[in-house]
Amino acid sequence: MFAPKDKPQVIVPVRLDESSPISFQCSKDLSCFTKCCKEAHIILTPCDIIRLKKRLKLSSDEFLFVYTALGTIENTELPVPVLKMREDEVKSCPFLVKEGCGIYEDRPLTCRYYPIASGVFHNLDESQDEKFFALVKEPHCMGHDLGEELTVGQWLESQGINEFEEVNKGWTELILRRKSLGPFVTIQEKTKQMFFTGCYNVDSFRRFVFESKFLDIYVIPEERLQKAKEDDYAMLDLAIDWLRFTFFGDPVIELREQFAEGEMIEAEP
């Protein structure tokens, strides 16, 4: 769920949907401007990492090493990169500048959602997952009830959230499926490494595909392979399909005939 970590008291206990009205406006004129950019717990999604590493002209390996710490997705044991704050007195975001957010066009999904918390209910009896929302009201934030009234759906659209969610769809599904297994199913360390590499380190996964035995064992159509070679989002899609096949046996990737009943290979983080 996209919500402030360890601060459940700031979430208004009223369930919202995309038609619910909200009023919120962030402005440099407010005394609270950029306070939400300090001591923040910002988990990074696959789309966040691709956008940020491109903006900063870094490989995903470099970006993860310099800008993130390792966290865990709640109730899953699955790893997730968390943005490292500066080691200053207020633990400010590394991308915070005097004028505000220095990467605003590519800001993470968690930042785009604010002041909305978002969650997904995985209903095994329904064909679609149910998304729900709540309002986040932190004591320092003065932006509530300002600006024009929008629905939650209009807010999501205005913040470019839907584009991010589309990229992250496969990642989200993997997390929900892991949660559905319950807390008594443990995950091996190698499985966590596979998940981390596939979901967050797109350049490492690209090397795995082209520099290991991957293509000797899996049948990947040439058109898809060439697109993934050049496009990070296409490589992420391939990684998600590989994780689905490896973790759950989903028939989204084909094994070469000689390996169909034999050896499986695993990603090196």
Secondary structure as the mmCIF struct_conf table of DSSP 4:
data_model
#
loop_
_struct_conf.conf_type_id
_struct_conf.id
_struct_conf.beg_label_comp_id
_struct_conf.beg_label_asym_id
_struct_conf.beg_label_seq_id
_struct_conf.end_label_comp_id
_struct_conf.end_label_asym_id
_struct_conf.end_label_seq_id
STRN STRN1 PHE A 2 PHE A 2
BEND BEND1 ALA A 3 ALA A 3
TURN_TY1_P TURN_TY1_P1 LYS A 5 ASP A 6
HELX_RH_3T_P HELX_RH_3T_P1 PRO A 8 VAL A 10
STRN STRN2 ILE A 11 ILE A 11
BEND BEND2 PRO A 13 PRO A 13
STRN STRN3 LEU A 16 LEU A 16
TURN_TY1_P TURN_TY1_P2 GLU A 18 SER A 19
STRN STRN4 PRO A 21 PHE A 24
TURN_TY1_P TURN_TY1_P3 LYS A 28 ASP A 29
BEND BEND3 LEU A 30 LEU A 30
TURN_TY1_P TURN_TY1_P4 SER A 31 THR A 34
HELX_RH_3T_P HELX_RH_3T_P2 LYS A 35 CYS A 37
STRN STRN5 LYS A 38 LYS A 38
BEND BEND4 GLU A 39 GLU A 39
STRN STRN6 ILE A 43 ILE A 43
HELX_RH_AL_P HELX_RH_AL_P1 PRO A 46 ARG A 55
TURN_TY1_P TURN_TY1_P5 LEU A 56 LYS A 57
HELX_RH_AL_P HELX_RH_AL_P2 SER A 60 TYR A 67
STRN STRN7 THR A 68 THR A 72
TURN_TY1_P TURN_TY1_P6 GLU A 74 THR A 76
STRN STRN8 PRO A 79 LEU A 83
HELX_LH_PP_P HELX_LH_PP_P1 LYS A 84 ARG A 86
BEND BEND5 GLU A 87 ASP A 88
TURN_TY1_P TURN_TY1_P7 GLU A 89 VAL A 90
STRN STRN9 SER A 92 SER A 92
TURN_TY1_P TURN_TY1_P8 PRO A 94 PHE A 95
STRN STRN10 LEU A 96 VAL A 97
TURN_TY1_P TURN_TY1_P9 LYS A 98 GLU A 99
STRN STRN11 GLY A 100 CYS A 101
TURN_TY1_P TURN_TY1_P10 GLY A 102 ILE A 103
HELX_RH_3T_P HELX_RH_3T_P3 TYR A 104 ASP A 106
HELX_RH_AL_P HELX_RH_AL_P3 LEU A 109 TYR A 113
TURN_TY1_P TURN_TY1_P11 TYR A 114 PRO A 115
STRN STRN12 ILE A 116 PHE A 121
TURN_TY1_P TURN_TY1_P12 LEU A 124 ASP A 125
BEND BEND6 GLU A 126 GLN A 128
HELX_LH_PP_P HELX_LH_PP_P2 ASP A 129 ASP A 129
STRN STRN13 GLU A 130 LEU A 135
STRN STRN14 VAL A 136 VAL A 136
TURN_TY1_P TURN_TY1_P13 PRO A 139 HIS A 140
STRN STRN15 HIS A 144 THR A 151
HELX_RH_AL_P HELX_RH_AL_P4 VAL A 152 SER A 158
TURN_TY1_P TURN_TY1_P14 GLN A 159 GLY A 160
HELX_RH_AL_P HELX_RH_AL_P5 ILE A 161 VAL A 167
TURN_TY1_P TURN_TY1_P15 ASN A 168 ASN A 168
HELX_RH_AL_P HELX_RH_AL_P6 LYS A 169 SER A 180
TURN_TY1_P TURN_TY1_P16 LEU A 181 LEU A 181
TURN_TY1_P TURN_TY1_P17 PRO A 183 PHE A 184
HELX_RH_AL_P HELX_RH_AL_P7 GLU A 189 TYR A 200
HELX_RH_AL_P HELX_RH_AL_P8 VAL A 202 GLU A 211
BEND BEND7 SER A 212 LYS A 213
HELX_RH_AL_P HELX_RH_AL_P9 PHE A 214 ILE A 217
STRN STRN16 TYR A 218 VAL A 219
HELX_RH_AL_P HELX_RH_AL_P10 GLU A 222 GLU A 230
HELX_RH_AL_P HELX_RH_AL_P11 ASP A 232 PHE A 248
TURN_TY1_P TURN_TY1_P18 PRO A 251 VAL A 252
BEND BEND8 ILE A 253 ILE A 253
STRN STRN17 GLU A 254 LEU A 255
HELX_LH_PP_P HELX_LH_PP_P3 ARG A 256 ARG A 256
HELX_RH_3T_P HELX_RH_3T_P4 GLU A 257 PHE A 259
TURN_TY1_P TURN_TY1_P19 ALA A 260 GLU A 261
BEND BEND9 GLY A 262 GLY A 262
#
